[in-house]
């Protein structure tokens, strides 16, 4: 016991005097740091193990790329109950629970309503991608280029895990790092923002939405936030003062790792800019959109899950995808979706097809156009939760066509949609720093 106590003191000392300054964390935010660490550890360990299929060491290695302090986490797996408890130095403990079909949720407050939620069942098609799982159209030249790019990426330390190319609606090449394959569900992080837009687009196709509508939430009815429109949320120009800084105690980390309702932090944020004038990238904004969708669908967790799978995932053939809800049952639209490289490509193909895929129209052409066109704020290179190449004074990616636009997420997740080349390129990985998206994808487009 004495050795354990001494060990805790040593780790705590390293955290306090070494790790915290290196991570620019004030000792005054130590409580927040411990809560965020245990919340992040529980969430990523649970989804890593039970959704993605990682082993314990892979989970530890992935967490460590965010902070060396995560190595002090004690992560306990209950494989019978599919539950994970993460504790930081015995001072902060968080539990995440896996549920079949809906993934892992941090157990904050009463989550019993999620226990009866189930994923609608369907049989995956045996046909050719995108409806089915067969890859019958591999282009050997592009495949060779993809294999070489993946190999070079990992020589360079970028931790690329999957590369995939779609050309003219056909899956023409895919390459995977060892331990990953076409069934692996990869965490998309902020690519979930684009999917949240797609879900709203699907609802719009079924029940037209007025994107100029305001007075969106009851708590905003009697203050200046009442003027925030649906379109301003979609374009990240709401004017809300939500901080996207990822530090202990910040809006973003509270939202993802210490709150049971992912929209609550942004819901309470003040208005700081005139609506529609200032672009401010905000995960909180997307979770407001996810809450808006949840409310539109009746505020019921099962209805929310049903809508995603029946109206989007099933028609696209996305059989290796899990979109995870918060404790209230609304999707954490900003961040928590796991999907295979092929499923990510299906979403890109849906946009490339102007809302049509597998013989079905899921989105109106008008929605796709608006989702991929510049906004009218002080930074126009952003559509409806999609990053745009053009629309500003200079291209975001100068080695790609100007009409390219993308779903993008932390660790350099990318689904690049290139209408002028009728192509989609997917890159998935775990790059902790810079990844040369412009150069790599630009080079691959030369092979198409």
HULIN-V65354 format. One record per backbone hydrogen bond with DSSP energy under -1.0 kcal/mol. CO is the residue of the C=O (numbers start at 0). NH is the residue of the N-H. Records with the same first field share a line. If there is no record, write none. Layout:
CO->NH ; NH
//
This chain:
0->4
1->5
2->6
3->7
4->8
5->9
6->10
7->11
8->12
9->13
10->14
11->15
12->16
13->17 ; 18
14->19
17->21
18->22
19->24
20->23
25->28
26->29
28->32
29->33
30->34
31->35
32->36
33->37
34->38
35->39
36->40
37->41
38->42
39->43
40->44
41->45
42->46
43->47
44->48
45->49
46->50 ; 51
47->53
54->58
55->59
56->60
57->61
58->62
59->63
62->65 ; 66
66->69
67->70
68->71
69->72
73->86
75->84
77->81 ; 82
81->97
82->77
83->95
84->75
85->93
86->73
87->90
91->87
93->85
94->106
95->83
96->104
98->101 ; 102
102->98
104->96
105->107
110->113
111->114
113->116
126->133
127->131
133->128
138->142
139->143
140->144
141->145
142->146
143->147
144->148
145->149
146->150
147->151
148->152
149->153
150->154
151->155
152->157
158->429
160->176
161->427
162->174
163->425
164->171 ; 172
165->423
166->169
169->166
171->138
172->164
174->162
176->179
180->183
185->338
187->190
188->191
189->192
190->194
191->195
192->196
193->197
194->198
195->199
196->200
197->201
198->202
199->203
200->204
201->205
202->206
209->212
210->230
212->229
216->219
217->220
219->222
222->225
223->226
224->227
225->214
228->232
229->233
230->234
231->236
232->235
233->384
235->279
236->275
238->271 ; 272
244->246
246->249
249->253
250->254
251->255
252->256
253->257
260->263
262->266
263->267
265->268
269->240
273->276
276->377
281->285
282->286
283->287
284->288
285->289
286->290
287->291
288->292
289->293
290->294
291->295
292->296
293->298
294->297
299->303
300->304
301->305
302->306
303->307
304->308
305->309
306->310
307->311 ; 312
308->313
311->315
312->316 ; 317
316->318
319->339
321->337
323->331
325->328
329->325
330->332
331->334 ; 335
334->336
335->323
336->187
337->321
338->185
339->343
340->344
341->345
342->346
343->347
344->348
345->349
346->350
347->351
348->352
349->354
350->353
354->361 ; 362
356->359
359->356
363->367
364->368
365->369
366->370
367->371
370->383
379->374 ; 381
380->387
382->384
385->382
386->405
388->395
396->399
400->403
403->388
404->416
405->386
406->414
408->412
410->430
412->408
413->426
414->406
415->424
416->404
417->420 ; 422
418->421
421->167
422->417
423->165
424->415
425->163
426->413
427->160 ; 161
434->436
435->439
436->440
437->441
438->442
439->443
440->444
443->446
444->447
//
